Amino acid sequence: MTETPPNTATAKGAAHPAGGRSALRHLLQGERPYMLYVAFAVMLVVFSLASPWFLSIDNFLNIGRQTTLVSIIAVGMTFVIISRQIDLSVASTLALSGMSASLAMAFVANNWVVGAVAGLGTGALIGLVNGVLTTRLEIPSFLVTLGTLSGARGLALMVTNTKPVIITNEYYFAIFGEGSVLGIPAPILWTLGVTIAGILLLHYSVYGRRVYAAGGNPTAALYSGVNIKQVTTLAFVLTGTLAGLASLILSARSHAARPDVVQGMELDVIASVILGGCSLFGGRGFVLGTLLGSLIIGTLNNGLVLLGVSSSLQLVIKGAIIVAAVAFTRR
Amino acid sequence: MIEQGSTAIEQGSIAGMSPLLRVEGVSKRFGGVNALRGVSLEIRSGEVHALLGENGAGKSTLIKILSGVHVHDGGSIEIDGKPVSFASPAQSRDAGVAVVYQDLSLVESLSVADNLLLGREPRTRFGVLRKSLLMAQAEAFLKSQNIPLDARAMVGSLPFAYRQMTEIAKALMGDVRLLILDEPTSALTDDEEKILFEAIRAVAARGVGVIYVTHRLNEVFRISNRVTVFRDGQNAGTFITQETNMRQLVGAIVGPDHAVLKADDTASAQSPRAPAHSADRPVLDLRDVGNDRLDRVNLQLRGGEIHGLAGLIGSGRTEILQTIFGLLPVQSGQASLDGAALAASGPAAAIGQGIALVPEDRHVQGLVLDHSIERNLTLPRLPDFSRLGWLRRRTASAHANAAMRRLAVKAPGALTPVKNLSGGNQQKVVFGKWNEPRPRVLLLDEPTVGVDVGAREEIYGVIRAAAAAGSGVLLVSSDLSELLQLCDRISIVVDGRITKTISRHDLGSAEDLHHLIQLSQPSEEHAA
């Protein structure tokens, strides 16, 4: 007891300057020092050596565009997984949101705002259903979202009897698909915007702290007055809304919404989040890691295509990487 | 006392027979803590031997050594005269030692027979389960042991006593010489207890030695042949049950010198503190509060008062705190804080009203172990460190550093993960969550369990400071000397009710309090 004052004094002195640095370091590398950056760099080198087409601006913009959908949804999935849940329904949510956006513009008003509200709203609503069923009925989110995975896809196929819906709104194309600012395509700008918003929300807001606590130890969070049901439900709503945003980007790119798009994309989204350093056991992860994880998955897809690896083998390789990443995060 | 006990036993009828189990001078250290300092114990076949002692006296350490979880550092253990040392639970099991722990390890969705033969089910040559044979084997076994259990019953549908009995039956499968029961009755009704005791007697009658660990003194008189008491990792006496009485056992458990010493401590510790403001209106007022776990609880907590809740584990002490904190509903009666009704809609509302809880299990309920000290300290009051939902990191970190300094938390910095701290420092972090601003009501559930002596004194200082600043403190503790040292008043909790509230001045020693608790228990034929 007598040696306490000097001890804590030094502790205090060390904590303050280290505080800022440490927060920045956490933002950049989470809890796994630089592994992600090394993995990403190694992959770039390997593909550059293996394929002459890999190392070009066009190809990187290509990767960026292809990765957009996964990256955007993965930011929401980061919140869900940190709060110790999972959302398998994101690809179906995307499909149904796209149908909803295109139908709203076809039948309500051919205005991009109407389309955006319908698409985002549909996504948010599915997220709300996922969240409420998970927290109020206490059904594991794995099962709830397995249900919405099937249900939302079925609804999307039902509304037009599996036919695509054509979109004709030029503003819509420009804002979500084909426009660009300073040569940067709109989808990539949306990805950057969502990533920055995700970083602010997860690392700089009260809500973000509560997400970490709810996943790190739900009982302790409850005993500290955190409304876990609300926090978890919001994470699902966020993910659903971002799946809605992704549907706008996809349909603006193809000038149509199709009900059978992106089947199985939840695999890429979850793989990005886990690869990015989130623990499936909750309480750990960071948004920048997720972005990097999705870029790794996107680059892997792109590189394997350039190398002429069959799409079947690509699935096997991705599956192996997910399992390896989970084995690695488990302590 | 020890000599007196053992001479009496030498003259006993079974004298001369070599004991089934002989533990001689066994010691065990954990880091800097001497959990066992040379304890001895003899168990004869056919006897039920009760093992008593306060929390931390060394009972569970010895059981863990006998069951192969820990290896002893010194001394010897013999079974049937052969020295043994168990490196694993499997070795202990092979030597004929079976342990039944408090937390049941049964599969509730399977039948009693399935559970008994789990992992060694009879099969055909092709690996197909032979159900009728399994049932027949289980029934034959239960019959041979005189255990009144229906082998076909689903474990999940059984009352607690029968589950406990299934557990015992499962432990007895194979060649068992020594059966260890670790507080088997903590959740039983009187009738259930009777059924279980008969089963235990039947087991002993077959020549098995039974070690019966308990906190409940009156049980000792109903079930055991002999009693051994541990205190601070040493023997505090062995008695023949019929020749001893409750006062003698309590004396051995608490230690007479110890009680006197603690009483003196209390007097000196209390004098500098202002007396409780007895004239004030109570901060917290519970009138006939009831729910599934509580039965018409009446309690008035004054500002500046430290009020103890004493009782056995499972008596409802924790539930009183949980109800005040909004984790359990108030279904009947009235609870009010500063004269206004208590919201009681959940922890968030309780915290908003100025109620704080330091929960029983800091690892499960108190802390997010993976997260930093700062994150844990700021979690209950995040809105205070934010503007429009955005964190003000500098304010949060200043708060964390101030709290660490005030509570003398020993850590490299506020960003150190809580899991890297010692138990005492972890507990200080839990206190720090509620330290500033002062809560109106501070609820403490076993605040010094697993905390070393130095940190314990510091935590006592924190508790006294909270009361001195006007908070009403409600303290649940199984450590009676802790209650006596800190509290102004103590209430006894039995079966979800407060049966008695006594002023500290009317209690002499921990022994008196121990008596009071034991005497408050229902069905008390050996009380006198």
Boltz contact constraints between the chains, C-beta under 6 A:
constraints:
  - contact:
      token1: [A, 1]
      token2: [B, 454]
      max_distance: 6.0
  - contact:
      token1: [A, 4]
      token2: [B, 408]
      max_distance: 6.0
  - contact:
      token1: [A, 7]
      token2: [B, 410]
      max_distance: 6.0
  - contact:
      token1: [A, 8]
      token2: [B, 405]
      max_distance: 6.0
  - contact:
      token1: [A, 8]
      token2: [B, 408]
      max_distance: 6.0
  - contact:
      token1: [A, 11]
      token2: [B, 411]
      max_distance: 6.0
  - contact:
      token1: [A, 11]
      token2: [B, 413]
      max_distance: 6.0
  - contact:
      token1: [A, 12]
      token2: [B, 401]
      max_distance: 6.0
  - contact:
      token1: [A, 12]
      token2: [B, 405]
      max_distance: 6.0
  - contact:
      token1: [A, 14]
      token2: [B, 413]
      max_distance: 6.0
  - contact:
      token1: [A, 15]
      token2: [B, 401]
      max_distance: 6.0
  - contact:
      token1: [A, 15]
      token2: [B, 413]
      max_distance: 6.0
  - contact:
      token1: [A, 15]
      token2: [B, 414]
      max_distance: 6.0
  - contact:
      token1: [A, 18]
      token2: [B, 413]
      max_distance: 6.0
  - contact:
      token1: [A, 19]
      token2: [B, 397]
      max_distance: 6.0
  - contact:
      token1: [A, 22]
      token2: [B, 415]
      max_distance: 6.0
  - contact:
      token1: [A, 204]
      token2: [B, 390]
      max_distance: 6.0
  - contact:
      token1: [A, 204]
      token2: [B, 391]
      max_distance: 6.0
  - contact:
      token1: [A, 205]
      token2: [B, 389]
      max_distance: 6.0
  - contact:
      token1: [A, 205]
      token2: [B, 390]
      max_distance: 6.0
  - contact:
      token1: [A, 206]
      token2: [B, 382]
      max_distance: 6.0
  - contact:
      token1: [A, 206]
      token2: [B, 386]
      max_distance: 6.0
  - contact:
      token1: [A, 206]
      token2: [B, 389]
      max_distance: 6.0
  - contact:
      token1: [A, 209]
      token2: [B, 382]
      max_distance: 6.0
  - contact:
      token1: [A, 213]
      token2: [B, 368]
      max_distance: 6.0
  - contact:
      token1: [A, 213]
      token2: [B, 379]
      max_distance: 6.0
  - contact:
      token1: [A, 216]
      token2: [B, 368]
      max_distance: 6.0
  - contact:
      token1: [A, 216]
      token2: [B, 370]
      max_distance: 6.0
  - contact:
      token1: [A, 216]
      token2: [B, 371]
      max_distance: 6.0
  - contact:
      token1: [A, 217]
      token2: [B, 368]
      max_distance: 6.0
  - contact:
      token1: [A, 219]
      token2: [B, 364]
      max_distance: 6.0
  - contact:
      token1: [A, 219]
      token2: [B, 365]
      max_distance: 6.0
  - contact:
      token1: [A, 220]
      token2: [B, 365]
      max_distance: 6.0
  - contact:
      token1: [A, 220]
      token2: [B, 366]
      max_distance: 6.0
  - contact:
      token1: [A, 220]
      token2: [B, 367]
      max_distance: 6.0
  - contact:
      token1: [A, 220]
      token2: [B, 368]
      max_distance: 6.0
  - contact:
      token1: [A, 223]
      token2: [B, 347]
      max_distance: 6.0
  - contact:
      token1: [A, 223]
      token2: [B, 359]
      max_distance: 6.0
  - contact:
      token1: [A, 223]
      token2: [B, 365]
      max_distance: 6.0
  - contact:
      token1: [A, 224]
      token2: [B, 379]
      max_distance: 6.0
  - contact:
      token1: [A, 224]
      token2: [B, 380]
      max_distance: 6.0
  - contact:
      token1: [A, 225]
      token2: [B, 347]
      max_distance: 6.0
  - contact:
      token1: [A, 225]
      token2: [B, 348]
      max_distance: 6.0
  - contact:
      token1: [A, 225]
      token2: [B, 351]
      max_distance: 6.0
  - contact:
      token1: [A, 225]
      token2: [B, 380]
      max_distance: 6.0
  - contact:
      token1: [A, 227]
      token2: [B, 348]
      max_distance: 6.0
  - contact:
      token1: [A, 283]
      token2: [B, 370]
      max_distance: 6.0
